[in-house]
């Protein structure tokens, strides 16, 4: 039995960020996604929430139960929650005490707020010089718009992203996946991981800054490059691509599909399956540039062919020859697909207050180890007393903090 115990201990997977402690003062989506990623990599994350509701996404429907809105559930696994009023001197004292044992702090307050709450980089690194301090904002901490709040949909509009969405003759469309928020969280994660490597060399902490505006322009990098090259606003093109043809949604006999003919070799393969050999090598269709120049005519011919067969036919037959094609799935259809089940990207856990819950895990795999959900998203302030005791606060300290409403 002793040998088996040793073997089990030796075989236990130690995650790369084990032993790293994170104080998460952020809320909504970008910051919490970043810290959930850190937690999935083994870091201990303490979510510091204000009193009353806490992170506002707790109140965003749909709800599994009160305080566990869907957006909150999606980005707050593997964390503990402490409810703390940073507007009080006692609340700030607690935050500073927690900072002493932290490796990373992340905040997403409006410009100037972190300084007023005394959780800015200068203040906290004065307490702990090894601290990595990450600040997430809407437009950055400098420039004429530095005081504006950061909202994904507003940045979609301001950055020019929304000028590219929608059909040419239709209205502008918001991307419903909050790409700017989510990628800002990913950029913050990248910066933090780089900062940890730097700290390993220097022994000192540093700062990381990420903002929605920079992320939006980064996501638009090739669109902006195209604008610089041609000197004019590209047209809105719905599901297609301004540089490729045929590359858009077409209607099969039963449901729509997305066809992605990205080069001339794929065009030849598609035409062979679709029975379009008569135009495959015609000068006006042979090259992608020619097809782009005759987009309307090319797409009309392709649509006539696509309409003759089902989405399943096109998915199967084009896959055989390596032509990119996919049905326009609903969320239900993709979640039930055999590939989704085989990928392991969907993880499950049991929430003690909300029952069985599914979640999307990390979008990468380390060392071939299966992804795990870990602990469920916490209730608001669920671990307040536990965290305070671990940080050296006595029972009388905790009672006093509660009596003056510095904690919940």
N, C-alpha and C positions, 0 to 999 in steps of 0.2 A: 504493500500500500504506500509505503514511503517513496519507493521508486516511481510509482505512478504519479504521485503528487509532484515530484520533481519534474517528471516529463511534462505534466500539464502546465507547470509554471514556465518551463522552458519554451513550450509551444504557444504560450499566450502572446497574442499580437500586441506589441507596444506601438501605439500610434505616434506619428512624428512630432506632434505638438504636446505630447504628454508632459505635464509639469508646468505648462505655460498658463498663467492666469490672466483673464481678460475682464475688464470692467466695461460694460456696454451701456453707455448713456444715450444711445441712438434710439430712434423709433421709426415706425412705418415700414419701409421696405429695404432701401439700399443698405443702411447700417446693419439692421438685423439679419439680412441675408449674408453679409460679410461675416458677422460673428457666428452665425450658424455654421458656416463653412469652416471657421476656425475650430468650432466645437466638434464638428464631424472629423476633424483631423487630430482630435485628442485634447484640445485646450479646454480648460475649465472656464466657463463663461458665467459671469454674474450680471444679470440684466437689472440695471438700476432704473426703476420706474417712479414717476411721480405718484403722489397719493390720489385717492379717488379712482378714476378709471385705469390709470397707468398708460401704457402704449395705446394710442388712439385706435389702432387696428383691432384691438380687443372688441371694440364696439361696431366693427364693420360687418354687416351681414353678407352671406348667410352665416348662421351660428350653429355650432355643435351644442353649445350651452352658453349661458351668459358669461361674457369675458373671454370667450374662445372663438372669435370670428375667424372666417376661413383664411384671410390674408395673414392674420397673426399665427395661425396653426402652421402655415406653409413655411415660415422662416424663423421659428423660435424653438426648435427641438434642442435637446441637450443643453439647456440653460437652467439656472436657478434665478429666482426673482426676489429682489429686495425693494420694498416700497419706501421711498425716501424723499423728504421735502428739502430740496437743495436751496430753497429760498430762505431757509432758517439757518442760523449760525451753527446749531447743533447738527443739522443735516449735512452741512458742508464739512463739519468736523468728522462725521462718520465717513464721508466720501474720501477725505484725506487719509484717514486711518486705513481704509481699504486699498488706497493707492500704494501704500508702503509695501504691500505684498504682491502688487500687480506687475505684469510684464507689458501689458497693452491696455490702453484706454482708447475708446472710440466715442465720438460725440457728433451729433448732427443738428445742433442748435443754429438759430439764425446768427449772423455775424454780430459779434460783441456779447452775445448771451453767455457763452462759456466763460468769458472773463468776469462777467457780473456774478456768475455762480461759483467762481473760483475753481473751475475744472479745466481751464485752458492749459496749453502745453507749458508755458512759462511757470505757472503756479505748481502744477503737478510734477514737473521734472525737477523743480526745486526741492520737492519732497523725496523724489526717487529718480536719481540721475540715469538709471538704466531703463526708464520707462519709454516705450514707444507710444507716441500720441498721434492718433489719426483723427482728422477733422473732415467731415463730409458736409458739403453745402450745395446750394442751388447754382450760384454763379461764381463761386470762389470767394476768397477773403480779401480781394483787392479789385479795383475797377469800379466804374460808375454804378454797376448793378449789384454790388456786393451785399446790399441789405435786403434784396428781394428774396422771398421764400422759394424753395425748390419743389416744383411739382412736375412730374413726368409729362403730363399732357401739355403744360405750359411750355416746357422746353421743346416738346415736339413741334409746337407752333413757332416759337421764337427762333429756334435753330435753323429753320428752313426744312426740317424733315417732313412736316405735314404738307408743305407745298408740293411734295413729290408723291403723295399718297392719293388713292382714289382713281376712278376712271377719268379719262381726259375731259369728258363732257358732264361729269358728275361733281358731287361735293367733296370736300376734303375729309379724309378718314383718319381717325385716331387709331394707332396700333394698340390693341387691347391687352398686350402682354407687358406693358410698362417696361419697354426695353431699356430706356435711359436709366431708370432707377436700378434695374437689375444689373446692368453692366457697370454702373457706378460702384455698386457693392463688390463686383468682381475686380474692378480696378483697385479699390481700396484693399482688397485681400492681397492682390499682387504686390502692392506697395508695402504692406505689413510684412509679408513673407520676406521681401527683399531687405526690409529694415531689421528683421531678426537675424538674417545672415550678416549684415553689417555690424550689428551689436556683438555678434560672436567674434568679430575681428577686433573691434575697438573697445568693447566693454561698456559702451555708453549708448543711451537711447537716442532717438531722433524723432522727427515728425514726418507724417504722411498726410498729404492733402489730396482730396478727390472731390470733384463737383460735377453736377449734372450737365452744365454747359459744356465743359471740356469733353465729357463722355459723348454728348450728342454730336459734336463736331468730329470726334474720332470715329463714331459710327458712320458718319457721312463722308469718310475720307475719299473714297473713289468717286462718289457723286460730286464732291467739291473739285476733285482733280479734273473730272469731265467738264465741269463748268469753266474752270480756268482754261482748258484746252479749246473749247468752242466759244466761250465768251457770252453765252446766253443760257437762260433758265431752261433745263430739260423739261419736256412735257410730262404730265402725269400719264402713267401707262398701266394702271390697274395691276393685273397679275403678271404682266410681261416685263421684259428687260429692254431698255433702250438700245442696247448693243447686240442683242441676240434675236434670232427668229428662225423657226417657231419656238417660242418660249413663253407659254401662258396657259391659262385654263381653257380647255375645250370641252364640249359636251359630248360624252359618249352616249350610246343608245339608252342607258339607264341612269347615269349620274355623271357629274363632272369629274374630269381628271386634269392633272397638271402635267404638261409635256415639257421636257427641258432638253431641246436639241442645241447643245452648246458649241458644236463645231461641225465641220463639213463631213468628217467621218461618220458622226452620229446621224447626220442628215441622210447619207447614203443607206445606212442600216434601217433608219425609220422608213424611208421610201420603199425599201424592199418588203418590209412587213405590211405596210399600208397600201401596197398596190399602186404606188405613185412613181413607177419607173419612168413614166413618160416625161416627168419634170425633174427627176433626180439629177440629170446631167445637162439639162437645158441651161444655156448661158445666163438667163435671167433668174435662175434658182440655184445654180451650182455652188456658189460661195455664200458664206454668211452675210458678207457685205451686200451682195446682190439681193439676198432675201430681205435684209433690213430695208433696203431701198424700195422694195416692192412688198412691204409688210402686209398691206391689206389683201393683196392678191394671194400671197403665200398662205396667210392664215385662213383665207376662204377655202383654198384647196385642201388644206390639212383638215379643217373642220368637216368638210364633206366626207372625207375618209374616216375620221374618228367616229362620226355619227352612225356608222354602219355596224359597229361592234360595241360590246359591253365594256364597262370599266375593268372588269376582271380579265377579259380577253387582252386588253391593251397592257395591263399590269404584268400579266404572265408572259405574253409574247415579246414585249419589248425588253423585259428583264432577261430573256434568253439571249438577246443580242447586245445587251449592255446599254440600251437607250434609257436615260432617266425618265421615269414616269411614276405618278402616284395618284391614287384617288383622293378626292377632297374628303377626308375622314371627319366625322364628328369626334368629340372627345371620347364618347362612349366606344366608338369603333376602334380608335387607336389604343385605348386602355385594355380592350378585350383582345387585341391582336396577339398572336403567338409570339411575335418578336418582342413586344413590350414585356411579356411575361418572362421570356428567356433572358432579357437584358439585365434584370435585377435592379433596374433604376427605381422601381416602385418598392418602397419599404413600408413595413407595418409595425404598429406598436399598440399597446393597450394603455389608454389614458384612465387613471383611477377615477376620474370624475366625468368622463365623456365616452368611455367605451372604446371599441376597436376603431382605429383610425389608420388610414393610408397616407403616405407622404412621398414626395419625390426626393430621392437621395442625391448625393453629389454626382456631378456629371463626368466624373473620372473615377478610375479604379487604381488603387496603389497595391503593388505587389500581388495582384491577382486575388486579393482578399474580397469576399462579398461585402457589399454595402450593408450597413445596419442603421436602424433608426435611432438607437440609443434611447435616452430618456424623453418623455413627452414634454411638450411645451408647458411651462409652469402656470399655475394660477397667479393672479396678481398678488405680489408680496408673499407668496407661499413660503419662501425660505428666509424671510427677514431675520427672525430670531436665530436661526441656525447659523447664518452668515455672520451675524454680530458676535455670537459666542465664539466662533472660530477666530474672529479677529480680536479677541481679548476683551470684549465688553462683558461686564458682569450683569447679573440679573437686575441689580438695582439700577445700573446704567440703562438697561433696556426699558425698565419700568419708567424711568425718568424721561427717556426719549419719546415713549408713547404718550406720557402725560402732557408733554408740550407739543404733541402732534408733529414731531419730526419724522416719525415712522408711523406705519399704519397699525 
